[in-house]
Amino acid sequence: MNFFITLTTACDLQCRYCYGECCDDFDESGDHEDIDYFLPRDLSCESSALRAFIEKDPEAALIFYGGEPLLNIKKMYELMDSLPARRFMLHTNGTMLHKVKPEYLNRLHTISISLDGDEKLTDYDRGEGVYNKIMANARLIRQNGFKGETIARMTVTEDCDIYSQALFLLNNPDFCFDSVHWQLNALFWKNDYQRRHFREWARDSYNPGINRLIKEWVRVMREEGKVLRMYPFMSVMRSMLLDEKTLLRCGAGWAEFNIQTDGKISPCPVMSGMKSYYAGDILTGDPLKLKQTLIAGPCKGCDILDICGGRCLYANVTVKWGDEGFAEVCGTIRNLVSGLQSALPEIRQLIKEGKISLQDFEHTKFNSCEIIP
């Protein structure tokens, strides 16, 4: 099983779409009122209790998460020294990576770094100077010996040109990330839908950008014999090549769970405090027998569910934008899946010719990439 461990809910940044939206659009209305808003700020359960829980699963993989997990860096060290996990991963905003001691840094399997593209866009979303701080730290971790995967994890808003920004991060003059993933800033808040222009942006910018990006992705395969590691393309295409059906691709609620700061277990970090969906707790739970929450809501019965897997468990149970808004977001996924299906015959031929291989689409599953944007 795969577990996020929320080390702290505190963060050193005030990003527009996270802190900003929380301040502007916080609401307690809706059908899911059984929410604990008073979880401890920092991980409060004993390391010995976590160890007793984790050691019941010999294949457990752990992702340190926040807030910004490196604000509780001593706890991360303590857990890395005490927990018998097969791998440790880190999801961070990157601003404090310079503080991670090399002996712990180099035990990490994957580091997912949140940034949104080039300097102008990242600093607009996350704060002045954040981009340069992240890039300096990304270079530093390589200098300090980190050899694992670095993932640029983008939050995509209406200010983002997905084509140029995704390619920038893979061909960055400051630091080339191994992989890129992106998640749409959609369906997380209730009150922002009416003032946003998501439908128009998706139609005029995002969907055409995805189509261009898929064409470039295939061109690089054809001309350079390389599969650019863009998670939303790479993972879905692998399933297409294998004719593989899937559950929710991020694993939330069935293959991946979140250990909250109080020791309770939720399906994912976004669903922290949603008591109705708790899967258990570390004191009494068995990591291999947790209560599952599978996709339902608007995604259930969808004709592309077997290949998509569903967009987001939180979005499915809350439907913050209503059926109309959910359908608009679903339209972007249909466009992405359709574009990949159109590219499938040529990719099969490139594999047959030996220019690329099926192994080029392999990746670590459940590593904090939602896969479906």
Secondary structure as UniProt FT lines:
FT   STRAND          2..6
FT   HELIX           16..20
FT   HELIX           21..25
FT   HELIX           47..54
FT   TURN            55..56
FT   TURN            58..59
FT   STRAND          61..65
FT   HELIX           69..72
FT   HELIX           73..82
FT   STRAND          87..92
FT   TURN            95..96
FT   HELIX           97..99
FT   HELIX           102..105
FT   TURN            106..107
FT   STRAND          108..114
FT   HELIX           119..126
FT   TURN            128..129
FT   HELIX           130..143
FT   TURN            144..145
FT   STRAND          149..156
FT   TURN            158..159
FT   HELIX           162..170
FT   STRAND          179..184
FT   TURN            191..195
FT   HELIX           198..201
FT   HELIX           202..206
FT   HELIX           207..224
FT   HELIX           231..242
FT   TURN            249..250
FT   TURN            253..255
FT   STRAND          256..259
FT   TURN            261..262
FT   STRAND          264..266
FT   HELIX           269..271
FT   TURN            272..273
FT   HELIX           275..277
FT   STRAND          280..281
FT   TURN            282..284
FT   TURN            287..288
FT   HELIX           297..299
FT   TURN            300..301
FT   TURN            303..304
FT   HELIX           305..308
FT   HELIX           313..318
FT   TURN            320..321
FT   HELIX           322..353
FT   HELIX           358..361
//
